[in-house]
Each structure stands twice: as structure tokens, then as C-alpha cells.
Amino acid sequence: MFDITLTEWVGYLASLVLMISFLMKNINTLRIINSIGAILFVFYGIMLVTSWPIIITNTFILGVNIFYLTKHFRAN
């Protein structure tokens, strides 16, 4: 039916999760969902037989999200 590889499915799922994250009104919810998308994109980059630009960018995004989520939850 669909001639889509597992790698492409992971890429599409990562894109969808990332787009959904930007629909969130709460910044912490946005960061959590965005982090899931970033993790999926890191896996996607690895599945592409190591696409370093995708891996590096999304690892950075994940780190920023973790930093701010940690900072927020420690303040409360």
C-alpha cells in the first residue's frame, strides 16, 4: 500500500510531534513534546546512516529543553 521505509516513518512521526508541540499554550508542555520530537529526530538522523546535522541540531534542542524544564521544576 505505502512504499515508505521505517526510516521515513520515523522522520514523518518526528515532524508531526514537533509540529504538535508548537500548538501547545503551556511552555512546559511545549518543551516536553518538543523533546520527544527531538529524540525521534536524533533516531532518524542515526537511521539515515548518521546524518550529523540532524543529530547535532536536535541534541542541542533536547539539551535546551531539558535545561529549562529542570530550571522550572527546581524553582517550584
N, C-alpha and C positions, 0 to 999 in steps of 0.2 A: 504494500500500500504506500508507505512512505519510504523513500530511499534516503533516509537520514541516519548517519552513523551515531554511535553512542557519544562520541566527542562533540558532534554538533548539537545533540540533545542537551548535553551539559552546558554548552555555550548559550543556547536559547534559554534554558532554565535560569542561568546566571543573569542574563539580560532581563528576563521577566522579574526576577526577585529584586534586582537593582531598580527597575522602573517602579515597582510597587513600593519600595522603600521611600521614594520621593513623594508618594501620596500621603504619607503619614504626617499628622499635625504635631504629634509629640516628638521632640527631637531625640529622646532616648529610644523610642520605638523605631524611629528612622535609623538610628545608628545600629541597633540590634539587627534589623532586617537587612540593612546595607552591608553589615559584616557577613551575614550569611551569603549574600551575593558575592562579596569579595572572596570568600573562601571558595565558592563554586568557580569563580574566575581563576583562582590560583590552580585548582584542579584542572580546569580547562586548559590553562597555559601549559601545564605538565603533560596533559593528554595530547597536545599538539606537538609532542616531542620537544618540549622545553622552549616555549616562547617567552624569553626573558622579559620583554617589555610588558606583557600581560602579568607575569608573575611579580615583577618588581613593583609595578603600579598598584596592584591590588593588595600586596603585602603591606605596602605603605598605608593605603586606605584602611586596611584592617587595624594596623597599629594605631593610627589616629583615632579611630572609633573606640578601640579598647582604652586608650589613654583618657579620652573624655568621659567614657562611661565609668571608668574606675574613679576618676576625679569627682564625678557627680555623686556616685554612690558612697564614697568616703565622706563627702560633705554632709550627707543626710544621716 
